[in-house]
Amino acid sequence: MSIAGMYMLNTGGYKPEKIHQALDMLYLDRKNEFRELSQVLLSEKALNAMPYWKEFVLNFSLDVEDAFKTWSGQSPLSSSSPQKALTLLRQLGHDKTSMNQLAHLLNMSYNLSCEFKEIYRRLK
């Protein structure tokens, strides 16, 4: 597993061994959510060529949670927050026909992030 390009996993003092263990545990329970998000975020060609797609989906989910903290006023607005928010919405909203579909994907991403952090916290 490589987290070199996964900037959200490279912050906050995450340890690679615990990331891998927590991700494996989360993936066991949330395999369908990971697959659904990967199909939205990555093309079939990219998905087949990308060995670390689960880490990519997790990094994206952590990004969604971070953006939500900004949207809800829990974190201060940074200079890149508006662009980050639009990028997230554009990635998830591609080919969607309703706000319900977009909200479903945002909720799924947010929940994956929260569950990962909880599993990571409980690991010794």
DSSP file with accessible surface (Angstrom, degrees, kcal/mol):
  #  RESIDUE AA STRUCTURE BP1 BP2  ACC     N-H-->O    O-->H-N    N-H-->O    O-->H-N    TCO  KAPPA ALPHA  PHI   PSI    X-CA   Y-CA   Z-CA
    1    1 A M              0   0   76      0, 0.0     2,-0.5     0, 0.0    19,-0.1   0.000 360.0 360.0 360.0 135.4    0.0    0.0    0.0
    2    2 A S        +     0   0   50      1,-0.1     3,-0.1     2,-0.0    53,-0.1  -0.975 360.0 173.7-121.8 128.7    1.3    3.4   -0.9
    3    3 A I    >   +     0   0   19     -2,-0.5     3,-1.1     1,-0.1     6,-0.1   0.180  48.2 114.7-112.9  16.6   -0.1    6.6    0.7
    4    4 A A  T 3  S+     0   0   78      1,-0.3    -1,-0.1     5,-0.1     6,-0.1   0.891  84.9  33.1 -56.3 -44.8    2.5    8.9   -1.0
    5    5 A G  T 3  S+     0   0   65     -3,-0.1     2,-1.3     1,-0.1    -1,-0.3   0.445  94.7  96.8 -92.7   1.3    0.0   10.8   -3.1
    6    6 A M    X>  -     0   0   21     -3,-1.1     4,-1.0     1,-0.2     3,-0.9  -0.677  50.8-179.4 -95.3  86.0   -2.8   10.6   -0.6
    7    7 A Y  T 34 S+     0   0  118     -2,-1.3     3,-0.2     1,-0.3     4,-0.2   0.806  77.1  56.0 -62.2 -32.0   -2.5   14.0    1.0
    8    8 A M  T >4 S+     0   0   26      1,-0.2     3,-0.6     2,-0.2    -1,-0.3   0.849 109.9  47.0 -69.5 -30.5   -5.4   13.5    3.5
    9    9 A L  T <4 S+     0   0    0     -3,-0.9     5,-0.2     1,-0.2    -1,-0.2   0.654 105.6  60.6 -82.3 -15.6   -3.8   10.3    4.8
   10   10 A N  T 3< S+     0   0   83     -4,-1.0     2,-0.3    -3,-0.2     3,-0.2   0.379  99.2  69.5 -90.5   2.6   -0.4   12.1    5.1
   11   11 A T  S X  S+     0   0   75     -3,-0.6     3,-0.7    -4,-0.2    -3,-0.0  -0.750  82.0  40.0-112.8 165.6   -1.7   14.6    7.5
   12   12 A G  T 3  S-     0   0   75     -2,-0.3    -1,-0.1     1,-0.2    -2,-0.1   0.639 118.1 -76.5  75.9  13.7   -2.9   14.2   11.1
   13   13 A G  T 3  S+     0   0   67     -3,-0.2    -1,-0.2     1,-0.2     2,-0.2   0.811  71.6 172.1  71.7  28.9   -0.1   11.8   12.2
   14   14 A Y    <   -     0   0   47     -3,-0.7    -1,-0.2    -5,-0.2     3,-0.0  -0.530  26.0-138.4 -71.5 139.4   -1.6    8.7   10.6
   15   15 A K     >  -     0   0  121     -2,-0.2     4,-2.6     1,-0.1     3,-0.3  -0.852  10.1-133.7 -99.7 132.0    0.7    5.7   10.7
   16   16 A P  H  > S+     0   0   66      0, 0.0     4,-2.4     0, 0.0     5,-0.2   0.849 104.0  52.8 -54.0 -39.3    0.9    3.6    7.5
   17   17 A E  H  > S+     0   0  136      1,-0.2     4,-2.1     2,-0.2     5,-0.1   0.929 113.0  43.2 -64.2 -44.5    0.5    0.3    9.3
   18   18 A K  H  > S+     0   0   43     -3,-0.3     4,-2.9     2,-0.2     5,-0.3   0.853 111.0  55.9 -70.9 -33.2   -2.6    1.4   11.2
   19   19 A I  H  X S+     0   0    0     -4,-2.6     4,-2.9     2,-0.2     5,-0.2   0.951 109.6  46.5 -60.1 -49.1   -4.0    3.0    8.0
   20   20 A H  H  X S+     0   0   83     -4,-2.4     4,-2.4    -5,-0.2    -2,-0.2   0.925 114.7  46.2 -60.8 -45.4   -3.7   -0.4    6.2
   21   21 A Q  H  X S+     0   0   95     -4,-2.1     4,-2.1     2,-0.2    -1,-0.2   0.930 115.2  45.6 -64.9 -46.0   -5.2   -2.3    9.1
   22   22 A A  H  X S+     0   0    0     -4,-2.9     4,-2.6     1,-0.2    -2,-0.2   0.903 112.6  51.5 -65.8 -39.5   -8.1    0.1    9.6
   23   23 A L  H  X S+     0   0    0     -4,-2.9     4,-2.9    -5,-0.3    -2,-0.2   0.914 109.3  50.2 -64.5 -42.3   -8.7    0.3    5.8
   24   24 A D  H  X S+     0   0   62     -4,-2.4     4,-1.7    -5,-0.2    -1,-0.2   0.922 112.5  47.0 -61.7 -42.7   -8.9   -3.5    5.6
   25   25 A M  H  X S+     0   0   85     -4,-2.1     4,-1.1     2,-0.2    -2,-0.2   0.914 114.5  46.6 -65.5 -43.0  -11.3   -3.7    8.4
   26   26 A L  H  X S+     0   0    1     -4,-2.6     4,-2.4     1,-0.2     3,-0.4   0.915 109.3  54.7 -65.4 -41.0  -13.5   -0.9    7.0
   27   27 A Y  H  < S+     0   0   30     -4,-2.9     4,-0.5     1,-0.2    -1,-0.2   0.856 100.7  60.1 -64.0 -34.7  -13.4   -2.5    3.5
   28   28 A L  H  < S+     0   0  128     -4,-1.7     3,-0.3     1,-0.2    -1,-0.2   0.900 116.8  31.6 -57.8 -41.9  -14.7   -5.8    4.9
   29   29 A D  H  < S+     0   0  122     -4,-1.1    -2,-0.2    -3,-0.4    -1,-0.2   0.752 127.9  38.3 -87.6 -27.7  -17.9   -4.1    6.1
   30   30 A R     X  +     0   0   81     -4,-2.4     4,-2.3     1,-0.2     5,-0.2  -0.081  68.8 129.1-120.2  34.6  -18.2   -1.4    3.5
   31   31 A K  H  > S+     0   0   97     -4,-0.5     4,-2.4    -3,-0.3     5,-0.2   0.895  75.8  51.7 -57.4 -42.3  -17.2   -3.2    0.3
   32   32 A N  H  > S+     0   0  129      1,-0.2     4,-2.6     2,-0.2    -1,-0.2   0.897 109.2  49.6 -65.2 -39.5  -20.3   -2.1   -1.6
   33   33 A E  H  > S+     0   0   55      2,-0.2     4,-2.5     1,-0.2     5,-0.2   0.912 110.6  50.2 -65.6 -41.9  -19.8    1.6   -0.7
   34   34 A F  H  X S+     0   0    0     -4,-2.3     4,-2.4     1,-0.2    -2,-0.2   0.926 112.6  47.5 -61.3 -43.7  -16.2    1.5   -1.8
   35   35 A R  H  X S+     0   0  100     -4,-2.4     4,-2.1    -5,-0.2    -2,-0.2   0.926 111.5  49.8 -64.1 -44.9  -17.3    0.0   -5.1
   36   36 A E  H  X S+     0   0   75     -4,-2.6     4,-1.2     1,-0.2    -2,-0.2   0.934 114.3  44.2 -62.1 -44.6  -20.1    2.5   -5.7
   37   37 A L  H  X S+     0   0    0     -4,-2.5     4,-2.8     1,-0.2     3,-0.3   0.900 110.8  54.5 -67.1 -38.9  -17.8    5.4   -5.0
   38   38 A S  H  X S+     0   0    0     -4,-2.4     4,-2.5    -5,-0.2    -1,-0.2   0.879 105.7  53.3 -63.9 -34.7  -15.0    4.0   -7.1
   39   39 A Q  H  < S+     0   0  127     -4,-2.1    -1,-0.2     1,-0.2    -2,-0.2   0.816 113.9  42.9 -69.1 -29.0  -17.4    3.7  -10.1
   40   40 A V  H  < S+     0   0   37     -4,-1.2    -2,-0.2    -3,-0.3    -1,-0.2   0.888 121.8  38.0 -80.6 -40.7  -18.3    7.3   -9.8
   41   41 A L  H  < S+     0   0   23     -4,-2.8     2,-0.4    -5,-0.1    -2,-0.2   0.784 118.3  41.7 -83.9 -30.3  -14.8    8.7   -9.2
   42   42 A L  S  < S-     0   0   21     -4,-2.5    -1,-0.1    -5,-0.3     2,-0.0  -0.940  77.0-122.9-124.5 143.0  -12.8    6.5  -11.5
   43   43 A S     >  -     0   0   73     -2,-0.4     4,-2.9     1,-0.1     5,-0.2  -0.336  36.0-107.2 -71.9 163.8  -13.3    5.2  -15.0
   44   44 A E  H  > S+     0   0  119      1,-0.2     4,-2.2     2,-0.2     5,-0.2   0.908 122.0  50.8 -59.8 -40.2  -13.2    1.5  -15.6
   45   45 A K  H  > S+     0   0  175      1,-0.2     4,-1.6     2,-0.2    -1,-0.2   0.929 112.8  44.9 -64.1 -45.7   -9.8    1.8  -17.3
   46   46 A A  H  > S+     0   0   36      1,-0.2     4,-1.3     2,-0.2    -2,-0.2   0.890 111.0  54.4 -66.3 -38.4   -8.4    3.8  -14.4
   47   47 A L  H  < S+     0   0   12     -4,-2.9     3,-0.3     1,-0.2    -2,-0.2   0.916 110.2  46.0 -62.9 -41.9   -9.9    1.5  -11.8
   48   48 A N  H  < S+     0   0  123     -4,-2.2    -1,-0.2     1,-0.2    -2,-0.2   0.820 116.5  45.2 -70.3 -30.4   -8.3   -1.6  -13.4
   49   49 A A  H  < S+     0   0   81     -4,-1.6    -1,-0.2    -5,-0.2    -2,-0.2   0.596  97.9  82.0 -88.4 -10.9   -4.9    0.2  -13.7
   50   50 A M    ><  -     0   0   53     -4,-1.3     3,-0.9    -3,-0.3    -1,-0.1  -0.824  52.3-176.1-103.7 105.6   -4.9    1.6  -10.2
   51   51 A P  T 3  S+     0   0  101      0, 0.0     3,-0.3     0, 0.0    -1,-0.2   0.764  84.2  51.2 -70.7 -21.8   -3.8   -0.8   -7.6
   52   52 A Y  T 3>  +     0   0   92      1,-0.2     4,-1.9     2,-0.1     3,-0.2  -0.165  66.1 130.1-108.9  42.2   -4.5    1.6   -4.7
   53   53 A W  H <> S+     0   0   29     -3,-0.9     4,-2.5     1,-0.2     5,-0.2   0.848  70.2  57.1 -66.3 -32.2   -8.0    2.5   -5.6
   54   54 A K  H  > S+     0   0   52     -3,-0.3     4,-2.5     1,-0.2    -1,-0.2   0.917 107.4  48.1 -65.4 -40.4   -9.3    1.8   -2.1
   55   55 A E  H  > S+     0   0   10      2,-0.2     4,-2.8     1,-0.2    -1,-0.2   0.882 110.3  53.0 -65.2 -37.0   -6.8    4.3   -0.7
   56   56 A F  H  X S+     0   0   50     -4,-1.9     4,-2.5     2,-0.2    -2,-0.2   0.930 110.4  46.4 -62.3 -46.2   -7.9    6.8   -3.3
   57   57 A V  H  X S+     0   0    0     -4,-2.5     4,-2.5     2,-0.2    -2,-0.2   0.916 113.6  49.2 -63.8 -41.8  -11.6    6.4   -2.3
   58   58 A L  H  X S+     0   0    0     -4,-2.5     4,-2.6     2,-0.2     5,-0.2   0.933 110.5  50.2 -63.4 -44.7  -10.7    6.7    1.4
   59   59 A N  H  X S+     0   0   12     -4,-2.8     4,-2.0     1,-0.2    -2,-0.2   0.921 111.1  49.4 -59.7 -42.5   -8.6    9.8    0.7
   60   60 A F  H  X S+     0   0    7     -4,-2.5     4,-2.2     1,-0.2    -1,-0.2   0.923 110.3  50.9 -62.0 -43.3  -11.6   11.3   -1.3
   61   61 A S  H  X S+     0   0    0     -4,-2.5     4,-2.3     1,-0.2    -2,-0.2   0.898 108.7  50.5 -63.4 -41.1  -13.9   10.5    1.6
   62   62 A L  H  X S+     0   0    2     -4,-2.6     4,-2.3     1,-0.2    -1,-0.2   0.878 109.2  53.2 -63.2 -35.8  -11.6   12.2    4.1
   63   63 A D  H  X S+     0   0   10     -4,-2.0     4,-2.6    -5,-0.2    -2,-0.2   0.892 106.7  51.5 -64.2 -41.7  -11.6   15.2    1.8
   64   64 A V  H  X S+     0   0    3     -4,-2.2     4,-2.6     2,-0.2    -2,-0.2   0.930 110.4  48.6 -62.7 -43.3  -15.4   15.2    1.8
   65   65 A E  H  X S+     0   0   14     -4,-2.3     4,-2.0     1,-0.2    -2,-0.2   0.921 111.3  50.1 -63.5 -41.2  -15.5   15.2    5.6
   66   66 A D  H  X S+     0   0   54     -4,-2.3     4,-1.4     1,-0.2    -1,-0.2   0.913 111.0  49.0 -62.6 -42.1  -12.9   18.0    5.8
   67   67 A A  H  X S+     0   0    4     -4,-2.6     4,-2.8     1,-0.2    -1,-0.2   0.900 107.7  55.0 -64.7 -39.7  -15.0   20.0    3.3
   68   68 A F  H  X S+     0   0   80     -4,-2.6     4,-2.6     1,-0.2     6,-0.3   0.898 103.0  55.9 -61.8 -38.0  -18.1   19.4    5.4
   69   69 A K  H  <>S+     0   0   58     -4,-2.0     5,-1.9     1,-0.2     6,-1.7   0.885 110.7  45.3 -61.5 -36.0  -16.3   20.8    8.5
   70   70 A T  H ><5S+     0   0   24     -4,-1.4     3,-1.2     4,-0.2    -2,-0.2   0.928 112.4  50.3 -70.8 -44.9  -15.7   24.0    6.5
   71   71 A W  H 3<5S+     0   0  113     -4,-2.8    -2,-0.2     1,-0.3    -1,-0.2   0.851 113.0  46.7 -61.4 -35.0  -19.3   24.1    5.2
   72   72 A S  T 3<5S-     0   0   53     -4,-2.6    -1,-0.3    -5,-0.2    -2,-0.2   0.431 116.3-111.7 -90.9   0.9  -20.7   23.7    8.6
   73   73 A G  T < 5S+     0   0   62     -3,-1.2    -3,-0.2    -4,-0.3    -4,-0.1   0.558  85.9 118.2  83.9   8.4  -18.4   26.3   10.2
   74   74 A Q  S   <S+     0   0  123     -5,-1.9    -4,-0.2    -6,-0.3    -5,-0.1   0.747  79.4  35.6 -77.0 -24.9  -16.4   23.8   12.3
   75   75 A S  S    S-     0   0   36     -6,-1.7    -2,-0.2    -7,-0.1    -1,-0.1  -0.946  96.3-102.2-125.2 149.6  -13.2   24.7   10.5
   76   76 A P        -     0   0  116      0, 0.0     2,-0.3     0, 0.0    -2,-0.1  -0.336  42.2 -99.9 -70.3 153.7  -12.2   28.1    9.2
   77   77 A L        -     0   0  132     -7,-0.1     2,-0.2    -4,-0.1    -6,-0.0  -0.557  40.0-158.1 -72.4 127.9  -12.5   28.9    5.5
   78   78 A S    >   -     0   0   58     -2,-0.3     3,-1.1    -3,-0.1    -1,-0.0  -0.605  32.2-103.3-101.2 171.6   -9.2   28.6    3.6
   79   79 A S  T 3  S+     0   0  129      1,-0.3     4,-0.3    -2,-0.2    -1,-0.1   0.787 122.3  44.4 -66.8 -24.5   -8.3   30.2    0.3
   80   80 A S  T 3> S+     0   0   61      1,-0.2     4,-2.7     2,-0.1    -1,-0.3   0.467  85.1  97.9 -98.8   0.1   -8.8   26.9   -1.5
   81   81 A S  H <> S+     0   0   11     -3,-1.1     4,-2.7     1,-0.2     5,-0.2   0.901  82.4  48.2 -57.7 -46.9  -12.1   25.9    0.2
   82   82 A P  H  > S+     0   0   73      0, 0.0     4,-2.3     0, 0.0    -1,-0.2   0.941 115.0  45.1 -61.7 -42.8  -14.4   27.1   -2.6
   83   83 A Q  H  > S+     0   0  141     -4,-0.3     4,-2.4     1,-0.2    -2,-0.2   0.913 113.2  51.2 -66.0 -40.3  -12.4   25.4   -5.3
   84   84 A K  H  X S+     0   0   44     -4,-2.7     4,-2.5     2,-0.2    -1,-0.2   0.931 110.2  49.3 -61.8 -45.2  -12.2   22.2   -3.2
   85   85 A A  H  X S+     0   0   13     -4,-2.7     4,-2.5    -5,-0.2     5,-0.2   0.929 112.3  47.1 -61.9 -45.8  -16.0   22.2   -2.6
   86   86 A L  H  X S+     0   0  121     -4,-2.3     4,-2.5    -5,-0.2    -1,-0.2   0.886 111.2  52.0 -65.6 -36.1  -16.8   22.7   -6.3
   87   87 A T  H  X S+     0   0   68     -4,-2.4     4,-2.5     2,-0.2    -2,-0.2   0.934 110.7  47.5 -65.3 -44.8  -14.3   20.0   -7.3
   88   88 A L  H  X S+     0   0    3     -4,-2.5     4,-2.3     1,-0.2     5,-0.3   0.939 114.6  46.1 -60.5 -47.2  -15.8   17.5   -4.9
   89   89 A L  H  X S+     0   0   59     -4,-2.5     4,-2.6     1,-0.2    -1,-0.2   0.890 112.7  50.4 -65.3 -37.4  -19.4   18.3   -6.1
   90   90 A R  H  X S+     0   0  207     -4,-2.5     4,-0.9    -5,-0.2    -1,-0.2   0.905 110.5  49.5 -68.1 -40.4  -18.3   18.1   -9.7
   91   91 A Q  H  < S+     0   0   70     -4,-2.5     3,-0.3     1,-0.2    -2,-0.2   0.930 119.7  36.4 -63.9 -45.2  -16.7   14.8   -9.3
   92   92 A L  H  < S+     0   0    0     -4,-2.3    -2,-0.2     1,-0.2    -1,-0.2   0.819 115.0  55.2 -77.5 -31.7  -19.7   13.3   -7.5
   93   93 A G  H >< S+     0   0   26     -4,-2.6     3,-2.2    -5,-0.3    -1,-0.2   0.568  73.4 125.0 -81.8  -7.2  -22.3   15.0   -9.5
   94   94 A H  T 3< S-     0   0  124     -4,-0.9     3,-0.1    -3,-0.3    -3,-0.0  -0.309  89.0  -4.5 -59.1 124.4  -21.1   13.9  -12.9
   95   95 A D  T 3  S+     0   0  134      1,-0.2     2,-0.3    -2,-0.1    -1,-0.3   0.634  98.7 137.2  66.3  16.2  -24.0   12.2  -14.8
   96   96 A K    <   -     0   0   66     -3,-2.2    -1,-0.2     1,-0.1     3,-0.1  -0.692  40.9-161.6 -89.7 149.0  -26.4   12.4  -11.8
   97   97 A T        +     0   0  126     -2,-0.3     2,-0.3     1,-0.1    -1,-0.1   0.471  67.0  32.1-110.1  -4.3  -29.9   13.5  -12.4
   98   98 A S  S  > S-     0   0   52      1,-0.1     4,-1.4    -5,-0.1     3,-0.3  -0.991  71.5-119.9-150.3 159.8  -31.0   14.6   -8.9
   99   99 A M  H  > S+     0   0  141     -2,-0.3     4,-3.1     1,-0.2     5,-0.2   0.791 111.6  65.0 -66.7 -28.5  -29.8   16.2   -5.7
  100  100 A N  H  > S+     0   0  133      2,-0.2     4,-2.3     1,-0.2    -1,-0.2   0.904 101.0  49.2 -62.4 -39.9  -30.8   13.0   -3.9
  101  101 A Q  H  > S+     0   0   78     -3,-0.3     4,-1.9     2,-0.2    -1,-0.2   0.917 113.6  46.2 -64.4 -42.5  -28.2   11.0   -5.8
  102  102 A L  H  X S+     0   0   22     -4,-1.4     4,-2.5     2,-0.2    -2,-0.2   0.930 112.2  50.1 -65.9 -44.3  -25.5   13.6   -5.0
  103  103 A A  H  X S+     0   0   41     -4,-3.1     4,-2.8     1,-0.2     5,-0.2   0.885 107.5  55.4 -63.0 -36.8  -26.5   13.7   -1.4
  104  104 A H  H  X S+     0   0   92     -4,-2.3     4,-2.4    -5,-0.2    -1,-0.2   0.933 110.2  45.0 -60.6 -45.5  -26.4    9.9   -1.2
  105  105 A L  H  X S+     0   0    3     -4,-1.9     4,-2.5     2,-0.2    -2,-0.2   0.889 113.0  50.4 -67.7 -39.2  -22.8    9.9   -2.4
  106  106 A L  H  X S+     0   0   31     -4,-2.5     4,-2.7     2,-0.2    -2,-0.2   0.927 112.2  47.6 -63.5 -44.4  -21.8   12.7   -0.1
  107  107 A N  H  X S+     0   0   98     -4,-2.8     4,-2.8     2,-0.2    -2,-0.2   0.910 111.5  50.7 -62.3 -41.9  -23.4   10.9    2.9
  108  108 A M  H  X S+     0   0   13     -4,-2.4     4,-2.4    -5,-0.2    -2,-0.2   0.936 112.7  46.1 -62.2 -45.3  -21.6    7.7    1.9
  109  109 A S  H  X S+     0   0    0     -4,-2.5     4,-2.1     2,-0.2    -2,-0.2   0.930 113.3  49.1 -62.8 -46.1  -18.3    9.4    1.6
  110  110 A Y  H  X S+     0   0   70     -4,-2.7     4,-2.5     1,-0.2    -2,-0.2   0.924 111.9  48.7 -61.3 -44.1  -18.7   11.2    4.9
  111  111 A N  H  X S+     0   0   80     -4,-2.8     4,-2.7     1,-0.2     5,-0.2   0.891 108.7  52.8 -66.2 -39.2  -19.7    8.0    6.7
  112  112 A L  H  X S+     0   0    3     -4,-2.4     4,-2.5    -5,-0.2    -1,-0.2   0.924 110.7  48.6 -59.9 -42.3  -16.8    6.1    5.3
  113  113 A S  H  X S+     0   0    0     -4,-2.1     4,-2.4     2,-0.2    -2,-0.2   0.941 112.8  46.2 -63.5 -47.9  -14.5    8.8    6.6
  114  114 A C  H  X S+     0   0   39     -4,-2.5     4,-2.0     1,-0.2    -1,-0.2   0.907 114.0  48.5 -62.9 -42.3  -16.0    8.9   10.1
  115  115 A E  H  X S+     0   0   58     -4,-2.7     4,-2.7     2,-0.2     5,-0.2   0.900 110.1  52.0 -66.5 -39.9  -16.0    5.1   10.3
  116  116 A F  H  X S+     0   0    0     -4,-2.5     4,-3.0    -5,-0.2     5,-0.2   0.942 110.0  48.7 -59.8 -47.0  -12.3    4.9    9.2
  117  117 A K  H  X S+     0   0   64     -4,-2.4     4,-2.4     1,-0.2    -1,-0.2   0.879 111.8  49.5 -62.4 -37.3  -11.3    7.4   11.8
  118  118 A E  H  X S+     0   0   67     -4,-2.0     4,-1.8     2,-0.2    -1,-0.2   0.928 113.0  45.6 -68.7 -43.6  -13.2    5.5   14.5
  119  119 A I  H  X S+     0   0   32     -4,-2.7     4,-1.2     2,-0.2    -2,-0.2   0.941 113.7  50.3 -62.9 -44.8  -11.6    2.2   13.5
  120  120 A Y  H >< S+     0   0   27     -4,-3.0     3,-0.6    -5,-0.2    -2,-0.2   0.921 109.5  51.2 -59.5 -43.5   -8.2    3.9   13.4
  121  121 A R  H 3< S+     0   0  158     -4,-2.4    -1,-0.2     1,-0.2    -2,-0.2   0.875 109.5  50.2 -63.3 -35.8   -8.7    5.4   16.8
  122  122 A R  H 3< S+     0   0  173     -4,-1.8    -1,-0.2    -5,-0.1    -2,-0.2   0.662  90.1  96.3 -80.2 -16.9   -9.6    2.1   18.4
  123  123 A L    <<        0   0   25     -4,-1.2  -105,-0.0    -3,-0.6  -101,-0.0  -0.503 360.0 360.0 -73.3 145.0   -6.6    0.2   17.0
  124  124 A K              0   0  230     -2,-0.2    -1,-0.1  -106,-0.0    -2,-0.1  -0.640 360.0 360.0-102.9 360.0   -3.6   -0.1   19.3
